[in-house]
Amino acid sequence: MSSTTLIKNNNGVTQVPLQAKFLGKRCVSISGEINEESAVDFTDKILDLNLESNEPITVLINSNGGEINSGLLMYDAIVGSKAPIRMICRGKAYSMGAVLFACAKERYMLPNSELMLHQPMLGGKVSGNASSIKSISDSMLETKKKINKLLSKHTKKTEEEIDEATGFDHYFSPEESIEFNLCDEIIEFSKVIDFIKEVEW
């Protein structure tokens, strides 16, 4: 169930979806699973805000990750946005979520938030003949190289360093995230409020 809030206008008080009010403040959320539906919804909002102006967009992320292809669509929207994206990790950004976080123009974490990186993983039970399984394996290796290359670009680490860091479920505290150049700054929640309040509703 989506949350709502009340806003005052000339006609009195109107109830609006909370996400709509956030969008009016150039604030978008990435929450829950990253999939085709959430990726298209996110890119639609980024496109709409870019059509409106080139002022910064605040993205709040709290996600366990999800589908790589869907995540790469969101990645393209973030790096291709003419309006600079400031990403704030509130809680966690795991797997594909951490990749999205790392690629933003400005990257902030709340003091008790966390990032996690690992290699691409298969979901469900894998079945098929030797040729099909080899094809899946080859595809995953190519995807791994692609993700490592993207992370290398945004962290300035070598692909070998990224490969080593993602060889297991690697959890990063805010301080470790800064050290690995996944994050720019640790901020308090009050700073998030300031970012969003600076935009007139």
N, C-alpha and C positions, 0 to 999 in steps of 0.2 A: 504494500500500500504506500503510495507516494505522500510525502508530507506536504502540508500547506502552511501558508502564513497570511497575515492580514496586512494590507497596505491602505493608506489613507489617500483619497483623491477628492476631486470636487463633488463627487456624488456620495461621499461618505466613506465607508470602509468596504473594501472588496477582498474576497478570499482568492488567493492565487497559489498555484503549485510553487513550492519552495525552489525547485529547479528553474522555474521560469524567472523568479526574482534573481537568482544567482546569474542566469544568462544575461539578464538586464544589467548586471554588474560585471559582465565579461568574465564570468567564472563558470567553469565546466568541471564536472566530476568524472573520474574513471573509477568505478567501484565494481566489486564482484568479478565474475569471470569475463575474460576477454574472448569474445566470439564474434561471429559475423554481424549479428544484430547490434551489439554494443559498439562495434567498430564503425559501422555505417552511421549510427546515431551520433557518435563522437565526431566523425569527419564532417557530417552535415552541420553540426554546431560550429566547428572551427571555420568552415567555409562561410557560414552566415555571419559570424563575427568579423571575418576578414572583409566581407562586402560592406559591412557597417563602417569600419575604420581600421587603421593600422596601430591603434593603441594596444598595449600589452594585454594578453589573455592569461588569466590565472587558472591553472588546472590542478585540482585536488585529486590525488591518487591514493587508493587503498584497495589493492588487488593481489590475489594469489597468482595472477597470470592467466594463461589460457592458450588459445590457438595461435600458432606462429604466423600463419598467413594473415589472420585478422589483425594481429599485432603489428605486422609490417605495413598494413594499410594505415593504421593509426600513426605509425612512425613517419610515413611519407607526409601525412597531414601536419605533423608537428614540425618536422624539419623544413617543410615547404611553405609553412605559414609566413605571410609577409608581416603579420602582427606577431611580435616576439612572444614566445610561450614561456611563462614562468611556472615551473612544476613544483608542487609541494607534496611531499610524502607525509600523509597523516595516517600513521599505523604501520602499513607495510606495502612494499612494492616488490613482489617476488617474480622470479622467472622473466617472462615477457614484460611484466609490469616494470621490472628493474631496468630493462632495456629502454622502454619508453621514458622512464624517469631520466635516465642518463643522457638522452639525446636532446633534452630541452635547452633553450637559450640560457635560462637561469634555473638552478636546481637547489631547492631548500628541503631540509628535513626537520620535523619536530623532534625534540630531545629524546623521546622514547620510541621513535619509529625505527624501521629496519628494512634493509634491502636483502635480496637473496638472488644469487646467480647460479645457474647450473647448465649442463649440456642439454640440447633438445631431447625430449623423452617421448616414447610411444605410449599412447593411451590404449587400454583394452588389450585383448588377447591377440597376438600375432599368429596368423596361420597362412598356409600356402606352400607352393613348391619351392625348391631351392632357388630357382631363378627369380621368383617374385620377392622372396625374402632378401636376396642380394640387392635387388632393385631398391627395396625400401631402405636397406642399410646404406647404399650409396647415396640415396636422396637425403638421408639424415646427416651424413657426413658433409654433404654440400651445404645443407642448412646450417650446420654447426660452423662451417667456415664463414658463411655469410654473416651470422650473428657475431662471431668473433671479430670480423672485419669492422662491423658497425661499432662495436664496443671499443675497439682499438682507436677508431676515429674520434670518438667522443671522450675517451679517457686519456688519450695520448700514450697508452700502454702499448707494448708490442703484441702482436697476435699470439706469440708464444706465452707471454705473461697472462693474457686473457684465457688462453687454453688451459693453463695451469690452474688459474683461479676458478674456472668453471668445471674442473674435472670431478667435482663433488658438490653437494648442496652447500654453497659458501654463503654464510650469513654475515652481513656487514652492519655494525652499529653506525650511528651517524659519524662518529669520529673516524672509524675505519673507512667509511664511504668517502670522506673528504681525503683521507690519505691515499686512497686508490683512484682519486679524481672521478668518482661517480657522483659526487655532491659538491656544491660550492659553499654552502653555509648552513649552520644549525640555527633555527629561529624559534622563538616562543610563539604560542598561538596568538598572542596579541598582535604580532607582526602580520599574521594572516588576515586578521580583521582590518588592519591598516591598508593592506593591499586592495582588499575588496571595497572598503569604504571610500577609497579615493575616486571611484567611478560613480558618477551621478546616476541615480535611478530615474 
